[in-house]
Amino acid sequence: MPGPDGPIGVITFWWDNPHSPDTAERITLTTLAGYTALAVQRVLQLQDRIDAATTLQQAMLTALPPTEGLQLAARYHAAHAGDQVGGDWYDAFQTTTGATIIVIGDVAGHDITAAARMGQLRTTLRALGHDRDEKPDQLLTRTDANIQQLNLDILASAVVARLEPNPLQPATFDLSWSTAGHPPPLLQHADGSIDILTGSDLLLGADHTRPRCTRIVTLPPGATLLLYTDGLVELREIDMRQRISRLRDLLASLHDHPLDRLLDTLVESLTSHNHEDDVAVIACRNVSRPSQTRHRSQNLERSFRYGTDISMRPRDDAGNAVRKVARTHPDPRDRDGCSSAIDSRGFTPVLHR
């Protein structure tokens, strides 16, 4: 079989009886070998393309960082169409102050171009997130501005979640998040009850001037945060809200499962073997115990940045902290347009649109 740089293979023909091909047969066999060689070359080129895309995709899915008090797990499954890669990704890293950042995102497309754009966006968001200690909405806003300033042809959905220990509630983490046109995160409590963390802002790459919001809840001991891309819940002719409801019910039934087994069960139950979209999921479970974290709350100073830094020391109880915030912020709306409130369970800012 002829190739661009020489033969790439051999085709053997044989007859049951001795036979000498005539000129017409030789032309036919030579032509058949040529067409076969072209088909083989196309297959090899396609495989090289898939291998390159897969290598690029895997390079973007780095190992999850070890985090005190938190267990992380993630899964990625490529689409069974196109280049078998796409724009879905997950990420987790720690900031310079020790907070844990968890990201899920989806760049439009299911080919090597989408994977390349995903790499650009993921790298940008990770660098900006590690560079500065800020709220999730601010990180998404700066990422969106970079997309515009660098002329990146990217349209993507994403969720950025930030976790850090709550100094007044041992073994509890403050969970803040901001959503850019992405399916809502789910919060599974230790008893199996599920909260859908609603509220979403504009897609990344659509309009970098639009304001975004950060919302805050607590992640109590035993609770699990689940972030996922639409490939987990999207099926043709079925409303996505119904699929998210099914995901919620399934997640509730798996509350006592180990984290890795939980993710495997979700993916196997909700996706088919020939799914057309790639799937990314990442979960974070609070595995802290009060005895393990009480010493941190006794020494930790915490600053809540809503215009003014407020330091809380061990001598400040929750009541003093609430009064301090009230004196410092008489206006019920903060500067990014999100209203704030104090959760009755303790000093936990809860932001709403």
N, C-alpha and C positions, 0 to 999 in steps of 0.2 A: 504494500500500500504506500503510494508516494506521499511525502510530506514536504513542507517548505524547506527543510534542511536535510532531506534525505528520507529513506524509507522509515515508516513508523510502525510497520507490522507486516505480517504475511498472511495471505489467504491461500489455503490449499484446496484444490479441486481434484477429485478422482472419479474414475469410472470403474464399473464392475468388470469390464473387459478392456483389453488393450485398445487404446484409441489415440490418434494424433489429431488435435484440434486443427481445423482448417482456418483460413484467414478470417472469415466472418466470426467464428467462435472466439478466436483470439481477441478480436476487437471488442466483442461483447464482454469477455472476462476482464479485459483491461479497463473498460469503462466501469464495470461493476466494482472493481478494486478501487478506482478513483473516487467514485461516489461514497464507498464505504470509508475510505480514508478521510474524506471531508466530514462525514458524520462523526467519526472518532475524534477529529480535531475539535469540532464544535463542543462535543461532550467534555473534552479535556479543558477547553477554554472556560466553559461554564463551571466546571469543578474548581478551576483556579480562582475564578471570581467568587464562588461561594466560600472557598477556603480563606481568601483575603478578607472578605466581609466578616466571616466568623472570627478570624483573628482580631480584627478591629473591634468587633462587638465584645469579645471576651476581655480585651485589654481595657475596656471601659468599665467592666464589672469587677472592680477591685475587691480585695478581701475586706470583710467587715471588721471594724476596730473593736478590741476588747474594751468594755465600758463597765465600770463599777456599778453594781446595782441593776444593770440592764442586760437582758439577753437579746441578741439580734439574730435574725435568720432571713434569708432571701432566696428567691427562685427566679430563673429566667428560662423561658421556653420560646424558641424561634418559631416563626410562622412556617407553615408547610407550603408556601407559595412564593413565587418570585425568587429572590436571592436567599431566602430562608433566614434573613436578618431584618432588622427594622430599627425604628427610632425609639423604642422603649428602653428605659434604663432605671436603675436604682442606685443609690449612693448613701453612704453614712461616713461621717468624720467628726472629729472633735475640734472645737474652736480653741483659741489660745487661752481662754478663760476656763476651759474644761467642760463647757456645754456640749451636748451631743446633737448634731444636726443630721436629720434623716430626710432623704429626697426621693421622690418618685416622679417620673416624667415620661412624656410621649411626644416625640417629634413626628409630624405628619409624614407618612410613607412607609413602605415595607421593602426597601431595597438598600443597596449599598450607599446610595446618596443620602437616604434618611439616616443610616448608621453614621456616616461622616458628619452630618449636621448635628446629630445627637452628641457626637464626640466633642464638637466645638462648644455646644451649649453646656454639656456636663462639666467640661474643663473650666469654662468661664464661671459657672455658678459655684463650683468647688473652690476656685481660687478666691473669689469675692467673699465666700462664706468664711474661709479661714483667715482672710485678711483683716476682718473687722467684726467686732462683737455687736450684733444688731438684731432687731426683731425680724421674723420671717418675711413680713411684707416689705421691709426695707431691702432685704437681700434680693427679693424678686424684682423690686423696682430698679435696683442698680443693674441687675442682670438684663432686664428689659432695655434699659438705657444703653447698655453695651451692645446689644443686638442691633440697635438703631445706629449707634455711632460707628460701629465696625462694618456696617452694611452687610450683615449676615442675613441671608435669605432663609429665615427660620420662623416657623409657626408651631408653637408647642403648648401643651398643657403640662402642669406640674403642681406638686404639693411640696412645700418645705415645712418640716416640723422641727421644733427645737425642744430639747428636754434638759432640765437642770434640777438639782435637788431643792425641795421646798424646805427652808430652814425652820419653819414652825410646825411642820407635820413630818415627823421622822418616817423614813421609808417611803415617802411620797415624792413624786416628781411633778414639777410644773410643766405642762405640755402646751406649747404655743404653736400655732400653725397658720399658714396662709395658703390659699388655693387659687391657682390660675387656670380656670376653665377645666378642671380635672374632676373625675368621679370622687365623691366624698370619702374621707377616711372613716374607718369604723373603730370604735373603742369598745373592746370586750372586757367586761368586769369579771372579777374572780368567780362570781355566782352565775355567770353565763348571760347576764343582761347585756344588751348592746345599745350603745349610743351612736347615732349617725352624725358625724361632725359636719353639719351643713354650712352653707355660705361659700360663695365663690366669686372671684373677680375675673377680669378679662384674661384671655390667652396671652402668653408671652409672644411678642412679635407683632401684636395687633395695634396697640397704641400705648407707647411708653409713658405718656403724660397722664394716663388715668390713675387715680389713687387706688391703693390696695389696703386691706385691713388684716390685722393679726387678731386672732381669737385665742382665748386661753381657758383651759380646764386643768384638772389635776389627773395624774396617772397614779392611782393608789396601788398598794401592794397586790400582786397577782393579776393586775390589769394588763391588757395587750392592745397595742395600737397596730392596726393593719392598713397599709397603703398598697394600692394595686393600680394597674393600668386597665384601660377599657377592654383589652383582650380577654380578661377574666370574666367579664359580665356582659359583653356585647354579642348578640346573636341576631341574625337577620330575622325580620318580621316579629321580633319580640321586644316589647318596650323595655328600655334599660332599667327603668324604675322597678319593674317586676324582677329583673335579674338581680338588682341590688338587694331587693327584699329577700330573694332566695339566698344570696350570699350572707345576708344578716342572719337568717334562720340557721343556715348551716354552721356559721361561725359560733352561734350561741350553743349549738349542740356539741361543739368541740372544745369547750372551755377547759376541760380537764385533760386535754391532750398535750403532750410535749410540743414545743414550738415547731420543730422540724416536721414532725408527723402532721401537725395541724396544717402547715402550708402544703405538704404533699397531698393531703386529702382534699383541700380546697381546689387545687389545680386539677387533680384527677377527676373530681366530681363535676366541675363547672366547664371544662374544656373537652373538646373531642380530639381524636387522634389526628385529624386532618384540619385543625383549626387554621383559619386564614390570617389571623392576626397574631403578632407576637405577644407574649404575656410576661409581665414583670410584677413581682410582689415582694414586699419587705415588711417584716413584723418586728415589733419591739415589745418585750414583756418586762414588767417591773418585778424583779426577783429579789428585791431588798427585803430585809427584815428589820423591824424597829431597833433591835439590839445592835444591828450592824451599822446603823446610820445615826443613832442618837448623838454620838460624839461629834458628828459633823455639824449638826444643827446648833450645838453649843458654841462652836467657834466660827461659824460662817457669817460673814457680812454679806448682805445682799443689796443690790441697787436696783430699783425699779425706775426705768427711764421713760417717764411720760412728761418730758419737758424739764424736770428737775430730778437730780439724783437724790434718793432717800436711803440712807444707810440704816440698817436694823441690827442692833447688837443684842446679846443675850438678855440685857435688862429690859428690853422692849417686849412687852407681851402683845398679843394680837389686838387688844383694845387700843393700846397706845399707838400701834402701827396704823390702825384704821383712822384714828383721830389725826395722826400726822399727815396721812394722805389727804384727808378732808381739808385740813388747813392749807396744805400746799396746793391743792387742786380744787378750788371751789366750783370751777366750771365743770359740769358733768361730761363734757366732750373733750377728748384730747386732741392734740394738734393734727393727727392724721385722719380725723373725721370719724373715728370709731368711739362709741360711747363706752364708758367703763363702769363697773360695779364691783362690789365686794361680796364674794360668795359667803353665805352664812356658815359654811363649814370651817371657815378660817380665813386667813389673809391670802386670798387667791383672786387676783384680778381676772374678771371675765369680760372679754370684749365682744361686743355685738356690732353689727353693721348699723 
